[in-house]
């Protein structure tokens, strides 16, 4: 199995694109919830990360996404605090996805570094050790290649992903992780870097913005088409009323007023000359 950056990116491209879309939706949902309640995301980073993960899990259900037990304090013991890093994004932010060829762990990382090798599970993951199920497999079946272990590191600011890196670990020295390669997927997947001006939207002193409703799935498809049809019908009715009122005004010798109403009706109407199209 080829574990080079190019081969892995090509092999996992559909999954990586799905993860990028799911995390992007998650950070938008978290920003909307915090904006609605007037909360500061930095006051409770775990809530912020959990909201992102919850939305991403729902969108990645077809891929079998689940919480990552290695970094979830509700399912495993908390990682020992590492005073050399301020990476508070790990707890409650992890996801795990498995394919026949790879195991992908999705973690938030503000500094772009992997979590320290502080537990047996993390150390085995970084060493590329096969899973226990694969180690215990016996029988006449031909030997299977152990899936590669990969980490996908993400971070966000201003409801936009600012980091989307794929990392292949190759071991550890004590708590320090050794890395085979580390690539920025935004360029490889054709995702442009975020506009820095968008990052001020979630700061404490940012200017007020219109309230954002909680909408996990963007309006699209049949719902959006139905709303557009209803709007077009309302504009058409309004245009007819204005034109008829203009004709009546002309009949009543109010020539100027009638012309104005007819012109406004033509501008409002959804067909051809509408100012709304």
C-alpha positions as a Python dict, from the first residue, in 0.01 Angstrom:
ca = {
    (1, 'X'): (0, 0, 0),
    (2, 'X'): (136, 338, -105),
    (3, 'X'): (132, 581, 189),
    (4, 'X'): (285, 880, 11),
    (5, 'X'): (98, 1213, 46),
    (6, 'X'): (-15, 1214, -317),
    (7, 'X'): (-140, 856, -311),
    (8, 'X'): (-324, 898, 18),
    (9, 'X'): (-487, 1224, -94),
    (10, 'X'): (-607, 1066, -419),
    (11, 'X'): (-730, 754, -240),
    (12, 'X'): (-924, 944, 26),
    (13, 'X'): (-1029, 1248, -178),
    (14, 'X'): (-1410, 1187, -157),
    (15, 'X'): (-1387, 1132, 219),
    (16, 'X'): (-1161, 1434, 275),
    (17, 'X'): (-1397, 1658, 78),
    (18, 'X'): (-1690, 1528, 284),
    (19, 'X'): (-1503, 1599, 609),
    (20, 'X'): (-1418, 1951, 493),
    (21, 'X'): (-1783, 2025, 411),
    (22, 'X'): (-1901, 1871, 740),
    (23, 'X'): (-1657, 2071, 954),
    (24, 'X'): (-1736, 2391, 762),
    (25, 'X'): (-2105, 2338, 837),
    (26, 'X'): (-2020, 2263, 1200),
    (27, 'X'): (-1828, 2586, 1258),
    (28, 'X'): (-2115, 2782, 1101),
    (29, 'X'): (-2365, 2613, 1332),
    (30, 'X'): (-2150, 2685, 1637),
    (31, 'X'): (-2109, 3049, 1536),
    (32, 'X'): (-2484, 3084, 1483),
    (33, 'X'): (-2567, 2936, 1824),
    (34, 'X'): (-2315, 3160, 2002),
    (35, 'X'): (-2431, 3471, 1813),
    (36, 'X'): (-2796, 3399, 1890),
    (37, 'X'): (-2733, 3380, 2264),
    (38, 'X'): (-2466, 3649, 2275),
    (39, 'X'): (-2209, 3400, 2404),
    (40, 'X'): (-1833, 3439, 2373),
    (41, 'X'): (-1688, 3116, 2223),
    (42, 'X'): (-1363, 3159, 2416),
    (43, 'X'): (-1551, 3137, 2746),
    (44, 'X'): (-1621, 2766, 2688),
    (45, 'X'): (-1407, 2621, 2411),
    (46, 'X'): (-1533, 2269, 2478),
    (47, 'X'): (-1892, 2370, 2395),
    (48, 'X'): (-1774, 2536, 2075),
    (49, 'X'): (-1582, 2225, 1967),
    (50, 'X'): (-1862, 1989, 2067),
    (51, 'X'): (-2116, 2181, 1857),
    (52, 'X'): (-1884, 2157, 1558),
    (53, 'X'): (-1831, 1785, 1612),
    (54, 'X'): (-2202, 1715, 1664),
    (55, 'X'): (-2298, 1873, 1332),
    (56, 'X'): (-2005, 1709, 1152),
    (57, 'X'): (-2102, 1365, 1288),
    (58, 'X'): (-2454, 1402, 1152),
    (59, 'X'): (-2326, 1495, 807),
    (60, 'X'): (-2067, 1216, 806),
    (61, 'X'): (-2306, 937, 909),
    (62, 'X'): (-2282, 775, 562),
    (63, 'X'): (-1908, 737, 628),
    (64, 'X'): (-1959, 579, 971),
    (65, 'X'): (-1814, 868, 1168),
    (66, 'X'): (-1810, 841, 1545),
    (67, 'X'): (-1652, 1017, 1843),
    (68, 'X'): (-1284, 947, 1891),
    (69, 'X'): (-1239, 758, 2215),
    (70, 'X'): (-869, 846, 2236),
    (71, 'X'): (-939, 1212, 2304),
    (72, 'X'): (-1294, 1214, 2438),
    (73, 'X'): (-1283, 1270, 2816),
    (74, 'X'): (-1626, 1107, 2851),
    (75, 'X'): (-1497, 777, 2709),
    (76, 'X'): (-1134, 769, 2820),
    (77, 'X'): (-919, 928, 3084),
    (78, 'X'): (-827, 1289, 3016),
    (79, 'X'): (-494, 1349, 2846),
    (80, 'X'): (-225, 1467, 3083),
    (81, 'X'): (-186, 1845, 3065),
    (82, 'X'): (113, 1944, 2852),
    (83, 'X'): (245, 2280, 2966),
    (84, 'X'): (439, 2322, 2641),
    (85, 'X'): (125, 2372, 2432),
    (86, 'X'): (-204, 2553, 2465),
    (87, 'X'): (-392, 2310, 2244),
    (88, 'X'): (-727, 2305, 2423),
    (89, 'X'): (-903, 2196, 2107),
    (90, 'X'): (-854, 1824, 2153),
    (91, 'X'): (-1116, 1727, 2413),
    (92, 'X'): (-1465, 1688, 2265),
    (93, 'X'): (-1344, 1767, 1911),
    (94, 'X'): (-1227, 1425, 1789),
    (95, 'X'): (-1386, 1209, 1521),
    (96, 'X'): (-1273, 877, 1380),
    (97, 'X'): (-1341, 738, 1034),
    (98, 'X'): (-1228, 400, 903),
    (99, 'X'): (-1180, 280, 547),
    (100, 'X'): (-1038, -56, 431),
    (101, 'X'): (-700, 111, 381),
    (102, 'X'): (-681, 387, 642),
    (103, 'X'): (-788, 497, 988),
    (104, 'X'): (-848, 873, 996),
    (105, 'X'): (-868, 1060, 1326),
    (106, 'X'): (-1002, 1414, 1301),
    (107, 'X'): (-879, 1650, 1572),
    (108, 'X'): (-892, 2022, 1629),
    (109, 'X'): (-545, 2174, 1660),
    (110, 'X'): (-491, 2547, 1689),
    (111, 'X'): (-113, 2515, 1662),
    (112, 'X'): (-104, 2248, 1391),
    (113, 'X'): (61, 1993, 1622),
    (114, 'X'): (-48, 1641, 1709),
    (115, 'X'): (-139, 1573, 2072),
    (116, 'X'): (144, 1444, 2286),
    (117, 'X'): (189, 1067, 2302),
    (118, 'X'): (48, 1058, 2654),
    (119, 'X'): (-159, 738, 2644),
    (120, 'X'): (-106, 382, 2526),
    (121, 'X'): (-372, 428, 2261),
    (122, 'X'): (-209, 738, 2115),
    (123, 'X'): (136, 579, 2125),
    (124, 'X'): (10, 273, 1935),
    (125, 'X'): (-162, 497, 1683),
    (126, 'X'): (153, 700, 1624),
    (127, 'X'): (363, 383, 1582),
    (128, 'X'): (124, 262, 1311),
    (129, 'X'): (57, -51, 1519),
    (130, 'X'): (-220, -274, 1378),
    (131, 'X'): (-546, -283, 1568),
    (132, 'X'): (-599, -549, 1832),
    (133, 'X'): (-868, -714, 1618),
    (134, 'X'): (-621, -749, 1331),
    (135, 'X'): (-352, -887, 1564),
    (136, 'X'): (-587, -1157, 1696),
    (137, 'X'): (-716, -1261, 1354),
    (138, 'X'): (-630, -1627, 1287),
    (139, 'X'): (-731, -1878, 1026),
    (140, 'X'): (-665, -1963, 664),
    (141, 'X'): (-742, -1612, 538),
    (142, 'X'): (-456, -1444, 351),
    (143, 'X'): (-277, -1178, 556),
    (144, 'X'): (-424, -828, 521),
    (145, 'X'): (-222, -511, 513),
    (146, 'X'): (-272, -307, 828),
    (147, 'X'): (-462, 19, 762),
    (148, 'X'): (-250, 331, 772),
    (149, 'X'): (-298, 573, 1059),
    (150, 'X'): (-365, 935, 963),
    (151, 'X'): (-459, 1249, 1154),
    (152, 'X'): (-664, 1533, 1009),
    (153, 'X'): (-603, 1858, 1198),
    (154, 'X'): (-849, 2145, 1171),
    (155, 'X'): (-898, 2488, 1323),
    (156, 'X'): (-1140, 2773, 1262),
    (157, 'X'): (-1187, 3145, 1315),
    (158, 'X'): (-1478, 3365, 1217),
    (159, 'X'): (-1694, 3063, 1126),
    (160, 'X'): (-1440, 2964, 858),
    (161, 'X'): (-1191, 2676, 854),
    (162, 'X'): (-839, 2818, 881),
    (163, 'X'): (-657, 2484, 901),
    (164, 'X'): (-716, 2155, 723),
    (165, 'X'): (-396, 1948, 741),
    (166, 'X'): (-337, 1578, 685),
    (167, 'X'): (-58, 1420, 892),
    (168, 'X'): (95, 1072, 889),
    (169, 'X'): (272, 991, 1217),
    (170, 'X'): (559, 743, 1220),
    (171, 'X'): (637, 697, 1588),
    (172, 'X'): (726, 888, 1900),
    (173, 'X'): (1018, 961, 2129),
    (174, 'X'): (876, 981, 2476),
    (175, 'X'): (578, 1214, 2447),
    (176, 'X'): (708, 1383, 2134),
    (177, 'X'): (543, 1266, 1811),
    (178, 'X'): (748, 1188, 1502),
    (179, 'X'): (586, 1275, 1169),
    (180, 'X'): (640, 1107, 832),
    (181, 'X'): (473, 1394, 641),
    (182, 'X'): (239, 1688, 702),
    (183, 'X'): (47, 1853, 413),
    (184, 'X'): (-202, 2138, 379),
    (185, 'X'): (-510, 1987, 214),
    (186, 'X'): (-672, 2318, 122),
    (187, 'X'): (-438, 2353, -173),
    (188, 'X'): (-449, 1986, -275),
    (189, 'X'): (-830, 1971, -261),
    (190, 'X'): (-878, 2304, -436),
    (191, 'X'): (-1007, 2483, -125),
    (192, 'X'): (-883, 2846, -124),
    (193, 'X'): (-741, 2989, 201),
    (194, 'X'): (-1001, 3179, 406),
    (195, 'X'): (-1040, 3555, 384),
    (196, 'X'): (-870, 3693, 694),
    (197, 'X'): (-1133, 3968, 723),
    (198, 'X'): (-1394, 3701, 803),
    (199, 'X'): (-1208, 3599, 1117),
    (200, 'X'): (-1318, 3906, 1312),
    (201, 'X'): (-1681, 3795, 1315),
    (202, 'X'): (-1646, 3590, 1633),
    (203, 'X'): (-1428, 3825, 1836),
    (204, 'X'): (-1571, 3976, 2150),
    (205, 'X'): (-1570, 4336, 2025),
    (206, 'X'): (-1683, 4265, 1671),
    (207, 'X'): (-1953, 4494, 1526),
    (208, 'X'): (-2307, 4369, 1553),
    (209, 'X'): (-2433, 4153, 1270),
    (210, 'X'): (-2782, 4032, 1182),
    (211, 'X'): (-2898, 3736, 1387),
    (212, 'X'): (-2821, 3402, 1229),
    (213, 'X'): (-3082, 3132, 1264),
    (214, 'X'): (-2986, 2776, 1351),
    (215, 'X'): (-2998, 2591, 1020),
    (216, 'X'): (-2780, 2278, 1017),
    (217, 'X'): (-2858, 2207, 652),
    (218, 'X'): (-2856, 2499, 407),
    (219, 'X'): (-3175, 2568, 215),
    (220, 'X'): (-3152, 2395, -116),
    (221, 'X'): (-3332, 2165, -351),
    (222, 'X'): (-3710, 2147, -339),
    (223, 'X'): (-3749, 2381, -39),
    (224, 'X'): (-3549, 2661, -196),
    (225, 'X'): (-3730, 2618, -528),
    (226, 'X'): (-4068, 2631, -354),
    (227, 'X'): (-3976, 2955, -176),
    (228, 'X'): (-3860, 3112, -501),
    (229, 'X'): (-4188, 3013, -670),
    (230, 'X'): (-4393, 3167, -389),
    (231, 'X'): (-4194, 3490, -406),
    (232, 'X'): (-4238, 3508, -784),
    (233, 'X'): (-4614, 3461, -746),
    (234, 'X'): (-4639, 3740, -487),
    (235, 'X'): (-4439, 3977, -707),
    (236, 'X'): (-4657, 3893, -1006),
    (237, 'X'): (-4977, 3967, -811),
    (238, 'X'): (-4833, 4296, -684),
    (239, 'X'): (-4732, 4394, -1037),
    (240, 'X'): (-5082, 4321, -1172),
    (241, 'X'): (-5241, 4530, -895),
    (242, 'X'): (-5012, 4825, -969),
    (243, 'X'): (-5069, 4810, -1345),
    (244, 'X'): (-5449, 4787, -1305),
    (245, 'X'): (-5440, 5080, -1060),
    (246, 'X'): (-5240, 5276, -1316),
    (247, 'X'): (-5492, 5208, -1591),
    (248, 'X'): (-5778, 5312, -1364),
    (249, 'X'): (-5590, 5634, -1279),
    (250, 'X'): (-5546, 5716, -1649),
    (251, 'X'): (-5918, 5655, -1712),
    (252, 'X'): (-5989, 5904, -1429),
    (253, 'X'): (-5776, 6166, -1608),
    (254, 'X'): (-5486, 6122, -1359),
    (255, 'X'): (-5240, 6067, -1642),
    (256, 'X'): (-4910, 6122, -1458),
    (257, 'X'): (-5008, 5911, -1157),
    (258, 'X'): (-5131, 5634, -1384),
    (259, 'X'): (-4806, 5624, -1580),
    (260, 'X'): (-4604, 5606, -1257),
    (261, 'X'): (-4810, 5314, -1127),
    (262, 'X'): (-4775, 5123, -1455),
    (263, 'X'): (-4397, 5175, -1466),
    (264, 'X'): (-4360, 5064, -1103),
    (265, 'X'): (-4572, 4758, -1175),
    (266, 'X'): (-4348, 4661, -1466),
    (267, 'X'): (-4039, 4702, -1249),
    (268, 'X'): (-4178, 4494, -963),
    (269, 'X'): (-4306, 4213, -1182),
    (270, 'X'): (-4101, 3891, -1182),
    (271, 'X'): (-4080, 3867, -1558),
    (272, 'X'): (-3807, 4012, -1781),
    (273, 'X'): (-3783, 4370, -1660),
    (274, 'X'): (-3817, 4310, -1286),
    (275, 'X'): (-3565, 4489, -1065),
    (276, 'X'): (-3568, 4179, -841),
    (277, 'X'): (-3424, 3948, -1108),
}
